[in-house]
Amino acid sequence: MPLRIDFHVHSFFSMDGISSPEDLIAAARAAGLNGFAVTDHNTCEAVDYMLEKGFMRADGKPVDGFLVIPGVEVTTSDGHLLCLGCRLPSNLRGRPAAEVCAAAHEAGCLCVAPHPYDLFRAGIRESVLDQLPLDGLEVFNAATTLKRHNRRAYDYAMRRGLPMTAGSDAHHAGAVGVACTILETEDFSLPGVLAAMREGTELEQRYLSTRQTIRKTWNNWFRLRSKPRGARLARES
């Protein structure tokens, strides 16, 4: 069966995200998604929170017909790297991308380079990508700085024969599912979805609206003030 998955979503456990896991799930369901990957920057706090609240299952099965994929967007010394499918420690930040890939693979994660070529947003340079044992490439990022960055990512994935993903890079609930990845599998579970992603995908490609882009930029400017309060409220709820 076809599944619509957004592989790049941030909660307010990211320093620049503002939406709760509950709001993200509600928005994703309303957008017709079957699931998303929670990929906060350098932390898996949202994964712990959703497991505790029952929005995710430790065995990788969906909850009420919706699958949340554990993940993290690691800020390596070479740029950002999505690690999908497991929980990783927070001490990987600042390490070389090759070292993070090795640690992720040892933990059973898949490694996908997000928004490559977009150096304004810490995309990994091609000379480094060439050396990485990637499991996929994000060839469409709905929030990319320039559209040509997505085109170059697509061309690179074609040259290397890498599986392709599309993601919203949502930092607030209203952006979830703007772009997503469509895959085919009869195994609607964490292992089934990740295996299907590696087998081949279709991409649903839309860019953030001007309003959504402005909101994301606003979040970045004020993240240092708003993030601690949001995370604290989540822990206390």
Residue pairs with C-beta under 8 A, 6 or more apart in sequence:
1 184
1 185
1 186
1 188
2 182
2 183
2 184
3 34
3 35
3 182
3 183
3 184
3 185
3 188
3 193
3 196
4 32
4 33
4 34
4 177
4 180
4 181
4 182
4 204
5 33
5 34
5 35
5 36
5 37
5 67
5 69
5 180
5 181
5 182
5 183
5 193
5 197
6 28
6 33
6 35
6 36
6 37
6 167
6 168
6 170
6 176
6 177
6 179
6 180
6 181
7 36
7 37
7 39
7 69
7 71
7 82
7 84
7 112
7 138
7 165
7 166
7 167
7 180
7 181
7 197
8 37
8 39
8 73
8 82
8 114
8 138
8 141
8 165
8 167
8 168
8 169
8 170
9 24
9 28
9 36
9 37
9 38
9 39
9 167
9 168
9 169
9 170
9 176
10 16
10 17
10 38
10 39
10 40
10 41
10 73
10 169
10 170
10 171
11 17
11 19
11 20
11 21
11 24
11 38
11 40
11 46
12 18
12 19
12 20
12 226
12 227
12 230
12 231
12 234
13 40
13 43
13 45
13 46
13 49
13 230
13 231
13 234
14 40
14 41
14 43
14 73
14 171
14 227
15 41
15 223
15 224
15 227
16 41
16 171
16 219
16 220
16 223
16 227
17 40
17 171
17 172
17 219
17 227
18 171
18 172
18 219
18 226
18 230
19 27
19 170
19 171
19 172
19 173
20 230
20 234
21 38
21 46
21 49
21 50
21 53
21 55
21 68
21 234
22 53
22 55
23 173
24 36
24 38
24 170
24 173
24 176
25 55
25 66
25 68
26 173
27 173
27 174
27 176
27 177
28 35
28 36
28 66
28 176
28 177
29 66
31 176
31 177
32 177
33 66
33 176
33 177
33 180
34 62
34 65
34 66
34 67
34 188
35 62
35 66
35 67
35 68
35 69
35 193
36 68
36 69
36 176
36 177
37 68
37 69
37 70
37 71
37 82
37 84
37 167
38 46
38 47
38 50
38 68
38 69
38 70
38 71
39 71
39 72
39 73
39 82
39 84
40 46
40 72
40 73
41 72
41 73
41 75
42 72
42 73
42 74
42 75
42 90
42 92
42 93
43 72
43 90
44 70
44 72
44 87
44 88
44 90
45 231
47 56
47 70
47 71
47 87
48 87
49 234
49 235
50 56
50 68
51 57
51 58
54 63
55 63
55 68
56 63
56 68
56 70
57 63
60 189
60 190
60 191
61 67
61 189
61 190
62 188
62 189
67 188
67 189
67 190
67 193
69 84
69 85
69 190
69 193
69 194
70 84
70 85
70 86
70 87
70 190
71 82
71 83
71 84
71 85
71 109
72 82
72 83
72 87
72 88
73 80
73 81
73 82
73 83
73 114
74 80
74 81
74 82
74 83
74 88
74 92
74 93
74 100
74 104
75 93
75 94
75 122
76 92
76 93
76 94
76 95
76 96
76 97
76 99
76 100
76 124
77 94
77 95
77 96
77 97
78 96
78 97
78 124
78 125
78 128
79 97
79 113
79 116
79 122
79 123
79 124
79 125
79 128
80 113
80 114
80 115
80 121
80 122
80 123
80 124
81 97
81 100
81 101
81 104
81 111
81 112
81 113
81 114
81 124
82 111
82 112
82 113
82 114
82 138
83 100
83 104
83 107
83 109
83 110
83 111
84 109
84 110
84 111
84 112
84 194
85 108
85 109
85 110
85 190
85 194
86 104
86 107
86 108
86 109
87 107
88 103
88 104
88 107
88 109
92 99
92 100
92 103
97 124
97 128
97 132
98 131
98 132
100 111
101 111
101 132
101 133
101 134
104 110
104 111
105 111
105 133
110 135
110 136
110 194
110 197
110 198
111 132
111 133
111 134
111 135
111 136
112 134
112 135
112 136
112 137
112 138
112 165
113 123
113 124
113 129
113 132
113 134
113 137
113 138
114 123
114 138
114 141
114 167
114 169
115 121
115 122
115 123
115 138
115 141
115 143
115 144
115 149
115 153
115 169
116 123
116 124
116 125
116 126
116 129
116 137
116 138
116 149
116 152
116 153
116 156
117 123
117 126
117 148
117 149
117 152
117 153
117 156
118 141
118 144
118 145
118 146
118 149
119 125
120 145
121 143
121 144
121 145
123 149
124 132
126 156
129 137
129 156
134 160
134 162
135 162
135 163
135 198
136 162
136 163
136 164
136 165
136 197
136 198
137 153
137 156
137 157
137 160
137 162
137 163
137 164
137 165
138 153
138 164
138 165
138 166
138 167
139 150
139 153
139 154
139 157
139 164
139 165
139 166
139 203
140 150
140 153
140 154
140 164
140 165
140 166
140 167
140 179
140 203
140 205
141 149
141 150
141 153
141 166
141 167
141 169
141 179
142 166
142 167
142 168
142 169
142 170
142 175
142 178
142 179
142 205
142 206
142 207
142 208
143 168
143 169
143 175
143 207
143 208
143 213
143 216
144 150
144 207
147 207
150 205
154 164
156 162
157 163
157 164
163 197
163 198
163 199
163 200
163 201
164 181
164 201
164 203
165 181
165 197
165 201
165 203
166 179
166 180
166 181
166 203
166 204
166 205
167 179
167 180
167 181
168 175
168 176
168 177
168 178
168 179
168 180
168 208
169 175
170 176
170 177
170 178
171 216
171 219
172 212
172 215
172 216
172 219
174 212
174 215
175 208
175 212
175 215
175 216
178 206
178 207
178 208
178 212
179 203
179 204
179 205
179 206
179 207
180 203
180 204
181 197
181 201
181 202
181 203
181 204
182 201
182 202
182 203
182 204
183 193
183 196
183 197
183 199
183 200
183 201
183 202
184 196
185 192
185 193
185 195
185 196
186 192
187 193
187 195
187 196
208 216
219 226
